Amino acid sequence: MKFLFTTLMLIIGMSLQGCSIFSLQQNSSELTNQLNQIESWQVRGKLSVISQQESATGYLTWIQEEDNYDLFLSGPFGQGASHLIGNDQYASLSIGGKKPVLAESAEQLMYQQLGWQFPVLDIRYWVKGQASPHSEADFKKDDMGLMESLKQHGWQVNFSRYQRQGDTWLPGRIKISGHQLKFTFVIKEWTFSG
C-alpha cells in the first residue's frame, strides 16, 4: 500500500512538473508574440552614458511609430538637449539647438557626430527585452521567458526590473556595454499607441 501511494505521488508530481514546463514554454512563446505586436510606443526615463572621455546623464523621451523613431534627450534643467529622428532610410540629429545634421542612417550620424558605433535601429528591440532579428544573438532568458541578457553586435545587454505593462512584461532597466561605452536606461513610463 505504501509503495502504491509513493508511486502515485511520484506520477502526480511528474505530471505537475510537466504541466509547469509546458506552461512556461507557452508563456515564453506568448510573450514573444506580444512583444512582436508592440510596434508603436513611447518611453520616458533616465539615460546615463559613460565613455573613456566623459560621462553624462539626461532624460530621454523616445517615441517609436513602427519604423519611425523620435528620441529627445535633455540634460538637467533642459541643458544640452539633443534630438534624433528618422527611420531605416534617413536620420536627422540636432545637438544643443544647432541646425540638424542629416545622414542616410542613425548609425552613420552617431559615428560622424559622436564617434560611437552604435546599432540605433536595433535598440528598438532591446528596449522591449528582445534580440534584434537583424543579426545573430546569444541570449539568456529566465524561467518566465523574460530576457536576462544578450550579446549582439559586440554589445552586452542586461535587463532587469521588469514591470507589467498591460498584458506583458517589459524591462525597467537596461544596461548596454561594449566598444568602450556604457549606457544605462532606467524606464519610468511606457505608453502604447496603435
Summary of the structure (lengths in Angstrom):
residues: 194
radius of gyration: 20.9
end to end distance: 60.9
largest distance: 84.8
contacts: 539
relative contact order: 0.15
helix: 28%
strand: 42%
